[in-house]
Amino acid sequence: MSYITEADNPGTAAWGVVYALGLISVSGNVTMREKGRELGLSSGTISHHAKKFGRMAGLPPSALMQGEDRVTKAREARQKVVAGATEAATH
């Protein structure tokens, strides 16, 4: 509870806790990115809070967070492919 009450923005911190705990019934199965847009936040703000709370509480990534992690890994893989193709094209 103190994570939320002591945060600069308790509402955003509360959503981070919801995602860290995987509370699908509360989140309405809405992604962190969608919730961020709904609240007028950057796409990583809620994810930041979810990860921070999860680390503090010693929790593994929830099912709701794993979706974000998979997106990040896929993006990183695509960036490596593009970087490799760009490097090959310049040599």
C-alpha atoms as one frame of an Amber mdcrd trajectory, in Angstrom:
protein
   0.000   0.000   0.000   2.839   2.421   0.772   4.117   2.038  -2.804   0.896
   3.664  -3.986   0.415   6.240  -1.246   4.028   7.470  -1.382   4.199   7.704
  -5.173   4.327  11.047  -6.996   1.221   9.936  -8.889  -0.725   7.418  -6.770
  -3.217   6.693  -9.559  -0.495   5.670 -11.983   1.295   3.671  -9.286  -1.976
   1.867  -8.494  -2.325   0.807 -12.133   1.261  -0.439 -12.039   0.387  -2.610
  -9.046  -2.704  -3.928 -10.845  -0.545  -5.061 -13.779   2.261  -6.387 -11.563
  -0.229  -8.557  -9.687  -1.971  -9.654 -12.891  -5.409  -8.491 -11.774  -7.207
  -9.099 -15.055 -10.606  -8.477 -13.462  -9.463  -4.957 -12.523  -7.543  -4.188
 -15.713 -10.388  -5.320 -17.945  -7.760  -7.230 -19.946  -6.534  -3.896 -21.345
  -2.813  -3.706 -22.144  -0.544  -1.339 -20.263  -0.042   0.623 -23.466  -3.802
   1.030 -23.951  -4.275   2.024 -20.310  -1.454   4.553 -20.637  -3.099   6.123
 -23.683  -6.436   6.186 -21.863  -4.803   8.070 -18.968  -2.732  10.355 -21.205
   0.580   8.754 -20.178   3.558   7.597 -22.185   3.478   3.946 -23.145   6.184
   2.989 -20.646   4.937   4.790 -17.540   2.613   2.080 -16.257   5.080  -0.613
 -17.287   7.778   1.179 -15.275   5.578   1.144 -12.169   4.591  -2.488 -12.693
   8.205  -3.594 -13.021   9.349  -1.471 -10.078   6.610  -2.783  -7.784   7.206
  -6.342  -8.968  10.920  -6.093  -8.164  10.216  -4.549  -4.752   7.734  -7.307
  -3.937   9.920 -10.092  -5.356   7.271 -11.100  -7.892   7.851 -12.761 -11.242
   6.274 -10.945 -14.213   2.505 -11.436 -14.211   0.630 -12.769 -17.230  -0.313
  -9.185 -18.072   3.326  -8.100 -17.966   4.626 -11.041 -19.965   2.750  -9.745
 -22.969   4.714  -6.511 -22.743   7.983  -8.409 -22.272   7.293 -10.488 -25.391
   6.614  -7.312 -27.346   9.912  -5.850 -26.146  11.851  -8.996 -27.077  10.244
  -9.090 -30.514  11.100  -5.425 -31.066  14.718  -6.023 -30.007  14.971  -8.998
 -32.376  13.612  -6.905 -35.255  16.085  -4.123 -34.473  18.984  -6.607 -34.597
  17.818  -7.911 -37.975  17.487  -4.396 -39.368  20.886  -3.403 -37.963  22.464
  -6.496 -39.492  20.853  -5.838 -42.862  21.961  -2.212 -42.775  25.517  -3.222
 -41.912  25.582  -5.820 -44.697  24.274  -3.285 -47.204  27.015  -0.776 -46.348
  29.892  -3.240 -46.813
